[in-house]
Amino acid sequence: MTSPSPVDLCSSPTLEAPQPKTWTVLEYHRLSELGLLERHDRTELMEGQIVLMAAKGTAHVTTLRLLAIVLGESLKDKPVFVATQDPIQLNDRSEPEPDLVVVRGTALDYRSQHPQPADLYLVVEVADSTLTYDCGQKARLYAQAGITDYWVADVQNQRLHLFRDPTPVGYSHHLILTQPQGAALLAFPACRINLHEIFPSS
């Protein structure tokens, strides 16, 4: 009597690898309303995946506060407002919460929906432990959404990364600034910040 041949489950055409669940923005909001997301956790929706956001160190917080003050003062006469750590909607599967955005109009214009790419003059992420992610996956996502002016403030090295000229595969222009250089917004060239204003000496 011959023994039965072993079954190679890995090659079976009837078995498929499990696929992660992807969420839409509407589903993501519903999860929050139902209390299925931990209220003390900060999350964002990136390409259908719910991502737990990194904790913010003191250097991160200081740079973000200074950046908001400097940009707010420089843009006070423009038809825009500066928001920090608020959601934006890139598409129906991505709702990140960048550290800072410069948004067209006033806050009252967004009572029924979050700002979308056409509403955004500038998106900024402040990176202390997330530099690779912010300059990689997030930069690609923002480029694909058509964000024309994206900055990453590298608090550890006190450098500012400028990403411009978005394409479907990422930004075609990436400039790294160091002190004593400064940067101006594409939409408002007269609005210029110097790096020493947001990266104070320790």
C-alpha positions, 0 to 999 in steps of 0.5 A: 500500500502506497502512502498518500502524497503530501498536499502542498498547501502553498501551491493550492490555487484555492488559497489566497493570501490574506489582504489587509482591510482598507478604509474609506474616509467615511468609514474612518469617520464612522469608526471614530463616531462608534468609539472603535478608535482609542480616543487617547491615540492620534491616528490618520488615514493614509491610503486606506490604512489607519496609522498611529501617529508618533509622539511629539518631543519638545523640539518638535513642539517648539519648532511647530509653535515657532513656525505657526507664529512666523507664518501667521504674522507674515500672512496676516493680511492675506486671504488665508489662515494657518492651521496646526495638526488638523485633518485634510482630505486628499482623496476618499482613502487618505485623511492625514493630519499634517503638522501645519497647513496654510489654507485658502479662505477662512476657518468658516469656509470648512464647516462641512468638509476638511480642506482639500488639495486645491485649498492648500497653499502649503503643507508642513510636517515637522520631523524628529523621529519620522524624517524618512517617512515624511520625506518618503511615503508621505511626500509621494502621497502629497505629490500624487494629490497635487500638493504644490508646496510641501515642507519637512522641518528636520528638527534633529539636523535643523534643516528644511526640506522643500518639495515642489513640482508634484508628479504621479510618482513623487516630487521632481524638485527636492531642496534642502536648506540649512541656516542661515538660509530661508524659504518663501512660499510658492504662493506668496513669495514675499512671505519668507521665513529664516531658518533661525526663526524656527530652529533656535539655538539650544 
